[in-house]
Amino acid sequence: MTAPATTSTTAPASLGGVAILGPEQTALLKELDGVFSGWAVSDGAREVIAPPLYPVSDLEKFDVYKNFPHLALTASPIDVAHLGDGPVASRFASGQLQGARYGLPHAACYGAYLFHEGSRLDADVLVTLVNRCFRNETHYDGLRRLMSFQMREAVAIGAFDHTQQTLERFAERIAAFSDALGLGLEKVPATDPFFENTGARALLAKLSPVKYEFQYGDLAIASVNTHRNFFGERCRITLPGSDETAFTSCAAFGLERWVAVLDEQYGGDLGKALDAVRGTARQIG
């Protein structure tokens, strides 16, 4: 039997946004994830596993439905009593569904804050996790922009200096790694409304950028993000021996986007891209 092609398989063009990765793409994605998680572990991070969906009440704490309503997706159970003959034209009508009590996250880091919710830290914390994320985008573009994708994050929780030093280390690693691979990523300030769009926090974010993206052309494939004490406040996380709210930051990697970019950079030769990632990882540590 002839082996199937190793290119991604996507949903029908009328929908898009989802993909099945072939063996070579999967191997490259797993290798990249190992590199990024390895950076975190070498800094003392411990890994947690988060669910692919959360109660709406949890995501409400982070103003997801105020600041990111255009990206938000929810999960609804079927209302069997009103199911009738099932979906029509490959979709369920709203009357066939029960109320959505669970939301799909658009970022992986939420699990780190919810894991530490209501706790007083014993020391500064570094957490790493990978999760399936979901975004209701205006358009999708192969692996470059998906509705359902994987994100690896390293999340620092604790003193402000700890959060900033973590980002500095990761920013240096991202730059060195991408340069060695020939990607030439550009680090640019970006906006990301973790905070309310008006008021003191919004003004502070404008004066001192809280998010930097590493872009390949017009595509961001990694970012470093300062949240100050926003998530610490919302999850009631306090510093060691104190009632002072913890600060947080995170470094994030869109794994499918890295695969797409390396596929392009190495002319579709994913085996060559995989060897380059392995060699570069050993080179820079």
C-alpha positions in Angstrom: 0.0 0.0 0.0 1.3 3.4 -0.9 1.9 5.7 2.1 -0.3 8.7 2.4 1.0 12.1 1.6 2.7 14.0 4.4 1.0 17.3 3.7 -1.7 18.5 6.1 -5.3 17.5 5.6 -7.8 20.3 6.2 -11.5 20.5 6.7 -13.7 21.5 3.7 -12.8 24.8 2.2 -16.1 26.3 3.3 -15.0 25.9 6.9 -11.2 25.6 7.1 -9.3 26.3 10.3 -8.5 22.7 11.2 -5.8 20.4 10.0 -4.4 16.9 10.5 -0.6 16.9 10.5 1.2 14.2 8.5 4.1 12.2 10.0 6.8 14.6 9.0 4.9 17.6 10.2 4.2 15.8 13.5 7.8 14.9 14.0 8.9 18.5 13.4 6.2 19.9 15.7 7.2 17.5 18.5 10.9 18.4 18.1 10.1 22.1 18.3 7.9 21.6 21.4 10.8 19.7 23.0 13.1 22.6 22.3 10.8 25.2 23.8 9.8 23.1 26.8 13.4 22.2 27.3 14.3 25.9 27.7 11.7 26.2 30.4 12.8 23.0 32.2 16.4 24.1 32.2 15.3 27.2 34.0 13.5 25.1 36.7 10.0 25.0 35.2 7.6 22.2 36.2 5.1 21.0 33.7 1.3 20.9 34.2 -1.4 19.5 32.0 -4.4 21.8 31.4 -7.8 20.9 29.9 -8.8 22.0 26.4 -11.8 23.8 27.8 -12.8 25.7 30.9 -16.0 26.7 32.7 -17.2 30.0 31.3 -17.0 31.4 34.8 -13.2 30.8 34.8 -12.6 32.6 31.5 -14.9 35.4 32.6 -12.3 36.1 35.4 -9.8 37.1 32.7 -12.2 39.4 30.7 -12.1 37.0 27.8 -15.6 37.8 26.7 -15.1 41.6 27.1 -11.7 41.9 25.5 -11.7 39.0 23.1 -15.3 38.3 22.1 -14.4 38.2 18.4 -12.0 35.3 19.1 -14.2 33.4 21.5 -15.6 29.9 20.9 -17.8 27.8 23.3 -18.8 24.2 23.7 -22.5 23.3 23.9 -24.1 19.9 24.6 -26.8 18.7 22.2 -30.4 19.1 23.5 -31.6 15.6 22.7 -35.3 16.6 23.3 -35.1 19.1 20.4 -32.5 17.3 18.2 -35.1 16.1 15.6 -33.4 14.4 12.7 -30.0 15.9 13.6 -27.9 18.5 11.9 -29.2 20.3 8.8 -26.7 21.3 6.1 -23.9 20.0 8.4 -24.7 22.3 11.3 -26.8 22.3 14.5 -29.3 25.1 14.9 -29.2 27.0 18.2 -32.5 25.4 19.3 -30.9 22.0 19.1 -28.2 23.0 21.6 -28.2 23.5 25.4 -26.6 26.6 26.9 -22.8 26.8 26.6 -21.3 26.4 30.1 -17.8 25.8 28.8 -15.5 28.0 26.8 -12.6 27.1 24.6 -9.4 29.0 25.5 -7.5 31.1 22.9 -4.2 30.9 25.0 -2.5 28.2 26.9 -1.4 30.2 29.9 -4.8 30.3 31.6 -4.2 26.9 33.1 -1.1 28.0 35.0 -3.0 30.8 36.8 -6.0 28.7 37.5 -3.8 25.9 38.9 -2.3 28.4 41.4 -5.7 30.1 42.1 -6.1 31.1 45.8 -2.6 30.2 46.7 0.3 31.9 48.5 3.5 31.1 46.7 6.4 29.5 48.6 8.8 31.0 46.0 8.9 32.4 42.5 7.3 29.8 40.1 8.0 28.8 36.5 5.4 26.6 34.8 5.4 25.2 31.4 2.4 23.7 29.5 1.1 23.0 26.1 -2.5 23.1 25.2 -5.0 23.1 22.4 -6.2 26.6 21.7 -9.1 27.9 19.6 -9.6 31.2 17.8 -12.6 32.4 15.8 -10.5 34.2 13.1 -11.9 36.2 10.2 -9.9 33.9 7.9 -7.7 30.9 8.0 -4.5 30.1 6.1 -3.2 26.5 6.2 -1.0 26.0 9.2 -0.2 29.7 9.4 -3.6 30.5 10.9 -5.9 27.9 12.4 -9.0 27.7 14.4 -7.6 24.9 16.5 -3.9 24.8 17.2 -1.3 24.0 19.8 0.5 26.5 21.9 3.5 25.9 24.2 4.0 28.4 27.0 6.5 29.1 29.8 4.7 31.1 32.5 6.5 33.0 35.3 4.6 33.8 38.5 6.0 35.7 41.4 8.1 38.8 41.9 8.1 41.4 39.1 11.9 40.9 38.6 11.4 37.2 38.2 8.8 37.7 35.5 11.0 40.2 33.5 14.2 38.1 33.8 12.3 35.1 32.5 11.2 37.1 29.4 14.7 38.4 28.8 16.1 34.9 28.7 13.4 33.6 26.4 13.7 36.6 24.1 17.4 36.0 23.8 16.9 32.3 23.1 14.2 32.9 20.5 16.4 35.4 18.6 19.4 33.1 18.7 17.4 30.0 17.7 15.6 31.8 14.8 18.9 33.4 13.5 20.6 30.0 13.5 17.7 28.6 11.5 17.9 31.5 9.0 14.5 32.8 9.9 15.5 36.3 10.8 12.5 37.0 13.0 11.7 40.6 13.7 10.9 41.5 17.3 8.1 44.1 17.3 5.9 45.6 20.0 2.3 44.5 19.8 -1.1 45.1 21.5 -2.9 42.4 23.4 -5.8 43.6 25.7 -5.2 41.4 28.7 -6.3 44.6 30.5 -9.4 46.7 30.1 -9.3 48.9 27.1 -9.6 52.1 29.1 -8.1 53.4 32.4 -4.8 53.4 34.0 -3.7 49.9 32.9 -4.5 50.7 29.2 -2.5 53.9 29.5 0.5 52.1 31.1 0.4 49.5 28.4 0.7 52.2 25.8 3.6 53.9 27.6 5.5 50.6 28.2 4.6 47.8 25.8 3.5 44.6 27.5 3.8 42.3 24.5 6.5 41.7 21.9 6.0 39.4 18.9 8.6 37.6 16.9 7.4 37.9 13.3 8.3 36.0 10.1 7.1 38.5 7.5 3.6 39.4 8.7 3.2 36.2 10.8 3.8 36.1 14.6 5.2 32.7 15.6 6.3 33.6 19.2 5.7 36.3 21.8 6.8 37.4 25.2 4.2 39.0 27.4 4.1 41.0 30.6 0.8 40.9 32.5 1.9 42.8 35.6 -0.4 41.7 38.4 -3.6 41.2 36.3 -3.8 37.4 36.6 -2.4 37.5 40.1 -5.3 39.7 41.1 -8.0 37.7 39.3 -6.8 34.4 40.7 -5.8 35.7 44.2 -2.2 34.6 43.9 0.0 36.2 46.5 3.8 36.4 47.0 5.7 34.4 49.6 5.1 35.6 53.2 3.0 38.5 52.0 -0.5 39.5 50.9 1.0 41.4 47.9 -0.4 40.1 44.6 2.0 38.1 42.4 3.1 39.3 39.0 3.0 37.1 35.9 4.6 36.9 32.4 4.7 34.3 29.7 6.6 33.3 26.5 4.4 31.7 23.9 5.0 29.6 20.8 2.5 28.8 18.1 3.7 25.3 17.2 1.9 24.8 13.9 3.0 28.3 12.8 6.6 27.3 13.4 6.1 24.2 11.3 4.6 26.3 8.5 7.4 28.8 8.6 10.1 26.1 8.6 8.4 24.3 5.7 8.6 27.5 3.7 12.1 28.4 4.8 13.5 24.9 3.8 11.6 24.7 0.6 9.2 22.0 1.7 11.9 19.6 2.8 10.7 18.9 6.3 13.4 16.3 6.9 16.0 19.0 6.4 14.1 21.4 8.6 14.0 18.7 11.4 17.7 18.1 11.1 18.3 21.9 11.3 16.1 22.2 14.4 18.0 19.3 16.1 21.4 20.7 15.2 20.5 24.2 16.3 19.0 23.1 19.6 22.3 21.3 20.4 24.3 24.3 19.3 22.6 27.0 21.4 21.5 24.8 24.3 
